[in-house]
Amino acid sequence: MKKKNRHIIRFSLAAALPVLAVAVSIFFLQSSVPAKTSPASSAPAFPQAENTDSIVHGESSGAETSSGQSAETECDSRIPSEPLRPIVQTTDHDRQTTESASFPSDLFQHYLDFCSRSAAAALRTADDDCAFRSNSFYSPLSMYLATAMLAESTAGSTQKELLDALGSADIAELRKQASLLYQHTAFQKDDAALLLSNSFWINSRPGFSYHDSLFETLADHYDAEGYAAPFGTDAAAEQVSKWIADKTRGRLKEQIAAADNPLTTLILINTLYFSSQWEHRLYPDGTKEFQATDGLVRAPYLSGSFVTTVIAAEQYTAADLPMTNGCTMRVVLPSNDRTPNELYTDSALLESICRASGSRMKLHLEMPEFQYTAGLDLTKILPQLSVSRVFHDDADFSPLTNTPGVFLAYAAQKSCITVNENGCEAAAFTYYGAPTKSITSSTPQQQPYLLTLNRPFLYLVIKDGIPVIIGAVNDPTAN
C-alpha cells in the first residue's frame, strides 16, 4: 500500500453509563495535507462547544451539482475554526419529550440479535491477558448508535456489511431502528436519566473536503450537532473533550486522541449518560466472602428483601432489581457447573436471558458492591460480526468524501461502572482509529427466595426491555 493518498478512518466510541461517548474520526494521511497548523487556521480562537449560535461553516444546503453529486465543502484557510451550524440543535432530553412509538417486534428482535452477537464477542475479548477472569462490561446501545452513524458514512458493500451487523435491511430501516431506540430509552427525571447526544466534528485545516449531504443526514436523522476544529491544536482537543464532559455531566473527561492529530478529518461522537437509583433500598451488610475466579476474596456487600421477578432455569438463576423510571438491573448467577462467560458467549442463551420472564416472589438478595474499569478492543469484535471491508483501503466512504483510500484502522473501548447502595452508574469511552494504519407462577411466595451472589455472575441494565449495558463480575474487589 502506498503512503501517498493513504487515508485513515478513526471511529471512536465514548460510552458512558452514566456516561457513554462514541466518536468516529476519519483522517487523511496525504502529502498534500499540512502536518503543522497553518497560521490562518490557528489564528481564530476556537469557540466553546456549548455555543449555540447558528454559524454556517462552508455554507451549503447539500444541493446537487450539475454532475449529480452533492455539493462539497472544502475547508481552507479562509474558513475559521467555528462551529458548523447544527441543523437540529438538540438538548439531551429532546427525544423523550414526545410519546414513544410502538417498537415493531421484528426490529426489536434485530436489536436483541445485535446485543447477543456483540456481547459474545465484546465480553469474551474484553481482556485477552486474563480472558474470562477479569470484570468486563460494554454498552450495546451506544455501540449500535455509533455504528449506525458509521454506516451512514459508507456505501456499497462496505455499508452492506455494517447494515447486516446491525440487523437492518437498508438505511431507511436503520434510521427507524435508531429513532425507536432513542424514543424507548432516553429520559430525564430528577432522580434518574438516560441521555443520548450525537455530534460530528470536521477539520478546518486546508486540504479537507466533504459532502455536505452527509452532515445534513447526521443532523436530520441522529440529531447530531456539527462543529469545526483545527485538529492537532490544544484548543481543538480541549473543546472536543469539553463537549463530551458537558453531555456526560462531567463523568467522562478523557480527550479523544484523534483531536490531537492534524490529519484527522472527521470525528463522530455519541454520548450516553445513565444514572438510576434502586426502587427498593439495598443496605450495607458488611464484608463477606466471594469466590472469585482467582481465589477467595472479601468484599463489601449489600442486602435487601422485596417482591420482584425471579427466574430459575437449568443454566442459571436470575432476579430483577427494579430501578427508577422503568430501568432494571437483572443479575444472573450461573448454575454451579457454569461460569458467566459460558452464558454470554452463547448468543442464543444470552438472548433467552434478556427475554426471560419468571415468577413474582419475595426475594432476599445479597450482592457485592463493585466498581471497575474495563478495556475492549473492537477491532476483534467487528470482524466477528462479519464486518471486514471497512478496515480495507478500498472501503467505500463516498458519502463523506470523493477522496479514495479511507478505511477504519483500529477500535477500542474503555468503560467503568459503579454499583452501590444508591444505585448504578457507569461510563465507557470507545475509540475507533489508527495513527498509521423459568418459573411460571405469578403468585408471590410467602418464604423469601434467597439469592446470594457469592461467585462470578452476569448482569444486564435494561430500560423497558431494551438492554443498555451487559457485564460480568468475576472479582468485585478488582478495579
C-alpha positions as a printed Julia matrix, in Angstrom:
479×3 Matrix{Float64}:
   0.0     0.0     0.0
   1.44    3.37   -0.97
   1.71    6.01    1.68
   0.62    8.68   -0.74
  -3.18    9.03   -0.86
  -3.46    6.81    2.17
  -6.35    7.74    4.37
  -7.38    6.56    7.78
 -10.7     6.44    9.49
 -10.87    6.8    13.21
 -14.11    5.75   14.71
 -14.16    6.45   18.4
 -16.94    5.49   20.66
 -17.11    7.06   24.03
 -19.58    5.21   26.1
 -20.79    6.35   29.45
 -23.24    4.87   31.85
 -23.8     7.26   33.46
 -21.54    8.29   30.68
 -21.04    6.89   27.23
 -19.49    8.65   24.29
 -18.76    7.41   20.83
 -16.51    9.08   18.33
 -15.62    8.3    14.77
 -12.69   10.06   13.3
 -11.58    9.87    9.74
  -8.34   11.4     8.68
  -6.21   11.59    5.58
  -2.53   10.72    5.51
  -1.57   12.57    2.4
   1.49   14.57    1.43
  -0.67   17.47    0.3
  -2.18   17.89    3.77
  -0.03   20.04    6.05
   1.37   18.32    9.09
   1.58   21.55   11.05
  -1.01   24.12   11.95
  -1.21   26.85    9.37
  -1.29   30.41   10.73
  -4.64   31.1     9.12
  -6.4    28.1    10.66
  -4.9    28.52   14.1
  -5.38   32.27   14.42
  -9.11   32.33   15.27
 -10.0    31.34   18.81
 -11.87   28.02   18.76
 -15.36   28.68   20.13
 -16.88   26.97   23.13
 -18.76   23.81   22.23
 -21.82   24.99   24.13
 -22.11   27.99   21.81
 -25.48   27.54   20.1
 -25.24   30.44   17.67
 -26.05   29.34   14.13
 -22.75   29.76   12.33
 -22.64   28.39    8.81
 -19.27   26.82    8.11
 -18.75   26.49    4.36
 -22.47   27.04    3.99
 -24.26   24.65    1.69
 -27.65   23.02    1.8
 -26.29   19.87    0.21
 -27.74   20.81   -3.17
 -26.62   18.68   -6.06
 -24.14   19.97   -8.59
 -24.68   19.7   -12.33
 -22.9    16.35  -12.23
 -25.47   14.97   -9.82
 -23.01   14.79   -6.9
 -23.96   16.5    -3.66
 -22.1    19.74   -3.1
 -18.8    19.56   -1.24
 -17.47   21.78    1.48
 -13.75   22.34    1.2
 -12.07   23.59    4.33
  -9.32   26.07    3.55
  -7.53   28.9     5.24
 -10.45   31.24    4.61
 -12.75   29.17    6.83
 -12.3    29.93   10.53
 -12.43   27.2    13.14
 -16.01   27.95   14.14
 -18.86   25.51   14.81
 -20.74   24.02   11.93
 -24.36   25.05   12.04
 -26.27   22.31   13.87
 -29.21   21.64   11.57
 -31.01   20.14   14.55
 -29.82   21.81   17.74
 -30.74   19.34   20.44
 -30.78   19.01   24.16
 -30.1    15.73   25.93
 -33.78   15.1    26.61
 -35.46   16.14   23.36
 -36.14   12.56   22.39
 -38.18   11.6    25.42
 -40.43   14.63   25.35
 -42.59   13.06   22.67
 -44.75   10.0    23.06
 -42.86    6.84   22.16
 -43.97    4.94   19.1
 -44.54    1.21   19.42
 -41.47   -0.92   18.8
 -42.21   -3.4    15.99
 -41.41   -6.93   17.09
 -39.13   -7.59   14.12
 -36.99   -4.5    14.77
 -36.87   -5.29   18.48
 -35.68   -8.79   17.6
 -33.0    -7.33   15.33
 -31.64   -5.28   18.22
 -31.69   -8.27   20.58
 -29.81  -10.25   17.94
 -27.19   -7.49   17.79
 -26.9    -7.49   21.6
 -26.43  -11.24   21.86
 -23.92  -11.42   19.0
 -21.89   -8.4    20.07
 -21.83   -9.46   23.73
 -20.47  -12.87   22.8
 -17.55  -11.07   21.16
 -17.21   -7.96   23.34
 -17.19   -9.57   26.79
 -15.08  -12.5    25.67
 -12.34  -10.25   24.28
 -12.52   -7.6    26.98
  -9.12   -8.55   28.34
  -7.02  -11.02   26.4
  -4.42  -11.21   29.15
  -6.9   -12.75   31.55
  -9.8   -13.83   29.39
 -12.92  -14.95   31.29
 -11.28  -13.89   34.57
 -11.42  -10.1    34.58
 -14.51   -7.97   35.13
 -15.99   -6.65   31.92
 -18.88   -4.69   30.5
 -19.93   -2.69   27.46
 -22.97   -0.86   26.1
 -24.65   -2.48   23.09
 -26.92    0.57   22.79
 -24.05    3.04   22.34
 -22.17    0.66   20.08
 -25.28    0.29   17.93
 -25.93    4.02   17.57
 -22.28    4.8    16.84
 -22.07    2.06   14.24
 -25.28    3.38   12.68
 -23.61    6.75   12.11
 -20.61    4.95   10.64
 -22.95    3.08    8.28
 -24.41    6.41    7.14
 -20.87    7.48    6.19
 -20.32    4.46    3.92
 -21.84    2.99    0.77
 -21.88   -0.17   -1.32
 -20.6    -3.45    0.11
 -18.91   -1.57    2.97
 -22.27   -0.26    4.13
 -23.97   -3.61    3.48
 -21.68   -5.37    5.98
 -22.44   -2.75    8.63
 -26.19   -2.95    7.97
 -26.07   -6.74    8.25
 -24.19   -6.47   11.56
 -26.84   -4.06   12.84
 -29.68   -6.26   11.57
 -31.11   -3.68    9.16
 -32.21   -4.37    5.6
 -31.39   -0.87    4.4
 -30.61    2.67    5.58
 -34.3     3.57    5.91
 -34.87    0.68    8.33
 -31.7     1.56   10.22
 -32.88    5.13   10.74
 -36.23    3.88   12.01
 -34.5     1.46   14.36
 -32.18    4.15   15.72
 -35.09    6.54   16.24
 -37.1     3.9    18.09
 -34.14    3.07   20.34
 -33.89    6.75   21.27
 -37.61    7.02   21.95
 -37.76    3.91   24.1
 -34.64    4.53   26.19
 -33.89    8.25   26.6
 -35.42   10.02   29.59
 -34.56   12.64   32.19
 -36.07   12.85   35.66
 -34.98   14.31   38.97
 -33.63   11.01   40.28
 -32.55    9.25   37.09
 -31.58    9.84   33.49
 -30.55    8.13   30.3
 -29.35   10.87   27.96
 -28.24   10.41   24.35
 -26.36   13.01   22.28
 -24.55   12.95   18.93
 -22.1    15.29   17.22
 -19.77   15.44   14.23
 -16.56   17.46   14.03
 -14.62   18.29   10.86
 -11.09   19.51   10.36
 -10.96   23.23    9.47
  -7.39   22.97    8.16
  -6.71   23.43    4.43
  -7.0    20.45    2.1
 -10.03   18.61    3.5
 -13.28   18.36    1.52
 -16.61   16.79    2.42
 -20.09   16.14    1.09
 -22.46   18.42    2.99
 -25.31   15.96    2.44
 -23.78   13.51    4.92
 -23.81   16.15    7.64
 -27.42   17.02    6.77
 -28.26   13.33    7.19
 -26.49   13.04   10.54
 -28.26   16.14   11.79
 -31.69   15.22   10.45
 -31.78   11.56   11.49
 -29.45   11.45   14.51
 -29.88   14.98   15.91
 -26.13   15.41   15.54
 -24.63   18.8    16.32
 -21.85   19.89   13.97
 -18.59   21.69   14.72
 -15.31   22.53   13.01
 -11.89   22.42   14.67
  -8.24   22.77   13.65
  -7.29   19.27   14.8
  -3.79   19.0    16.17
  -4.12   22.04   18.41
  -4.7    22.14   22.17
  -7.83   24.22   21.64
  -9.42   21.59   19.4
  -8.63   18.72   21.76
  -9.96   20.68   24.73
 -13.21   21.62   23.01
 -13.99   18.06   21.91
 -13.22   16.85   25.42
 -15.36   19.61   26.92
 -18.32   18.7    24.71
 -18.14   15.12   25.91
 -17.81   16.2    29.54
 -20.79   18.55   29.22
 -23.0    15.88   27.67
 -21.97   13.29   30.27
 -22.33   15.57   33.3
 -18.61   15.62   33.9
 -18.29   11.86   34.3
 -16.18   11.42   31.18
 -13.34   13.88   30.81
 -10.86   11.99   28.64
  -9.58   13.5    25.41
 -10.03   11.84   22.04
  -6.62   11.22   20.54
  -7.97   11.96   17.06
  -8.43   15.61   18.01
  -4.68   15.81   18.68
  -3.83   14.67   15.16
  -3.65   17.4    12.47
  -4.53   14.78    9.84
  -7.87   13.85   11.39
 -10.73   14.56    9.01
 -13.91   13.7    10.89
 -14.89   12.79   14.43
 -18.34   11.36   15.17
 -19.36   11.28   18.82
 -22.25    9.62   20.59
 -22.62   10.12   24.32
 -24.85    8.14   26.62
 -25.32    9.14   30.24
 -27.09    6.77   32.61
 -27.86    7.02   36.3
 -30.65    5.38   38.27
 -31.47    4.55   41.88
 -32.81    1.34   43.38
 -36.58    1.24   43.7
 -36.21   -0.97   46.77
 -33.5     0.05   49.17
 -30.36   -2.09   49.47
 -28.45   -1.73   52.7
 -24.74   -2.16   53.51
 -24.25   -5.61   55.01
 -20.59   -5.74   56.0
 -17.92   -7.74   54.19
 -18.47  -11.3    53.04
 -16.57  -13.92   51.11
 -16.77  -14.06   47.33
 -15.33  -16.98   45.39
 -13.56  -15.03   42.65
 -12.11  -16.76   39.6
  -8.59  -16.45   41.03
  -9.44  -17.3    44.63
 -11.42  -16.29   47.69
 -11.77  -12.55   48.38
 -13.71  -10.46   50.89
 -15.95   -7.71   49.51
 -18.43   -5.17   50.94
 -21.96   -6.48   50.48
 -25.45   -5.09   50.07
 -28.66   -6.86   51.06
 -32.38   -6.28   50.87
 -35.76   -8.02   50.73
 -38.52   -7.13   48.28
 -41.01   -8.66   45.85
 -39.66   -8.92   42.33
 -39.29  -11.26   39.35
 -37.14  -14.35   39.88
 -36.18  -16.68   37.04
 -34.99  -20.21   37.74
 -33.54  -22.04   34.75
 -31.3   -25.06   34.37
 -28.26  -22.97   33.44
 -28.78  -20.01   35.81
 -30.87  -18.19   38.4
 -31.73  -14.54   37.79
 -33.52  -11.76   39.63
 -34.64   -8.28   38.62
 -33.56   -5.34   40.75
 -36.03   -2.57   39.86
 -34.64    0.92   39.44
 -36.46    4.2    38.96
 -38.19    5.17   35.68
 -38.61    1.75   34.14
 -34.99    0.65   34.5
 -33.93   -2.74   35.81
 -30.71   -4.48   36.67
 -31.05   -8.2    36.02
 -28.43  -10.16   37.97
 -27.73  -13.66   36.67
 -25.98  -16.33   38.75
 -24.82  -19.28   36.63
 -25.52  -22.78   37.89
 -22.71  -24.34   39.92
 -21.07  -26.01   36.93
 -21.07  -22.88   34.75
 -19.31  -19.51   34.54
 -20.55  -16.13   33.26
 -18.59  -16.44   30.04
 -20.5   -19.65   29.22
 -23.69  -17.59   29.39
 -22.66  -14.57   27.34
 -20.68  -16.46   24.69
 -23.79  -18.49   23.86
 -25.74  -15.89   21.88
 -28.99  -17.89   21.94
 -28.75  -18.38   25.69
 -27.98  -14.71   26.29
 -30.98  -13.7    24.21
 -33.17  -16.03   26.26
 -31.82  -14.39   29.44
 -32.79  -10.99   28.05
 -36.3   -12.19   27.17
 -36.97  -14.5    30.12
 -39.94  -13.9    32.38
 -40.32  -15.55   35.75
 -42.28  -15.59   38.97
 -43.19  -12.68   41.2
 -41.99  -13.6    44.64
 -40.33  -12.18   47.7
 -36.58  -12.13   47.24
 -33.81  -11.75   49.77
 -30.74  -10.6    47.85
 -27.12  -10.49   48.94
 -24.91   -8.79   46.37
 -21.38   -7.35   46.48
 -20.73   -3.72   45.68
 -18.46   -3.32   42.68
 -16.66   -0.59   40.83
 -14.26   -1.21   37.98
 -12.96   -0.21   34.59
 -12.74   -2.45   31.55
 -10.93   -2.32   28.22
 -12.25   -3.53   24.9
 -10.59   -3.96   21.5
 -13.33   -3.52   18.9
 -11.05   -4.44   16.03
 -11.51   -8.01   17.24
 -15.26   -7.62   17.65
 -16.42   -6.14   14.33
 -14.86   -8.99   12.31
 -16.81  -11.43   14.5
 -19.92   -9.56   13.34
 -18.78  -10.2     9.73
 -17.59   -6.62    9.26
 -14.3    -6.54    7.33
 -14.42   -4.23    4.3
 -14.44   -1.1     6.45
 -10.86   -1.97    7.5
  -9.54   -2.09    3.92
  -8.16    0.84    1.95
 -10.77    0.21   -0.73
 -13.64    0.76    1.73
 -16.42    2.93    0.29
 -16.73    6.21    2.2
 -18.17    8.11   -0.75
 -20.99    9.72    1.33
 -18.22   11.51    3.25
 -15.77   12.47    0.52
 -14.69   11.73   -3.04
 -11.15   11.11   -1.82
 -10.33    7.38   -2.13
  -8.47    5.22    0.35
 -10.42    5.92    3.56
 -10.58    2.98    5.96
 -11.2     2.09    9.59
  -7.88    1.31   11.25
  -8.5     0.31   14.88
 -11.09    0.44   17.6
 -11.02    0.32   21.39
 -13.33    0.97   24.31
 -12.67    1.9    27.93
 -15.52    1.77   30.4
 -16.28    2.0    34.09
 -19.21    1.16   36.33
 -20.19    1.67   39.96
 -22.9    -0.28   41.81
 -23.54    0.55   45.45
 -26.37    1.16   47.91
 -27.53    4.2    45.95
 -27.96    2.52   42.59
 -25.99    2.14   39.36
 -23.69    4.46   37.44
 -21.43    3.51   34.57
 -19.19    5.11   31.98
 -17.34    3.98   28.87
 -15.12    5.5    26.24
 -14.69    3.64   22.97
 -12.31    4.72   20.24
 -12.01    3.63   16.62
  -8.95    4.82   14.75
  -5.27    4.49   13.79
  -2.34    6.88   13.68
  -0.88    4.86   10.83
  -2.73    2.23    9.98
 -38.17  -20.12   34.03
 -40.73  -20.4    36.91
 -44.32  -19.69   35.75
 -46.32  -19.0    38.96
 -47.46  -15.35   39.29
 -48.38  -15.52   42.99
 -45.73  -14.2    45.39
 -44.43  -16.94   47.68
 -44.53  -16.47   51.44
 -40.96  -17.57   52.09
 -38.28  -15.27   50.62
 -36.24  -16.7    47.77
 -32.61  -16.38   48.82
 -30.15  -15.33   46.13
 -26.57  -14.82   47.22
 -24.15  -13.6    44.6
 -21.02  -15.07   46.14
 -19.31  -16.21   42.94
 -18.91  -14.8    39.4
 -22.16  -13.51   37.91
 -23.59  -11.7    34.89
 -25.67   -8.53   34.94
 -27.74   -6.52   32.45
 -29.11   -2.98   32.76
 -32.41   -2.89   30.88
 -34.72    0.03   30.03
 -38.27   -1.09   29.14
 -36.97   -4.42   27.85
 -34.04   -2.94   25.89
 -30.55   -3.98   27.06
 -28.45   -0.86   27.66
 -25.35   -2.44   29.21
 -24.19   -6.0    29.76
 -21.34   -7.07   32.02
 -19.77   -9.73   34.19
 -18.29   -9.58   37.68
 -15.59  -12.16   38.34
 -14.0   -10.32   41.26
 -15.91   -7.45   42.96
 -12.72   -6.22   44.61
 -10.85   -5.76   41.32
 -10.74   -2.24   39.93
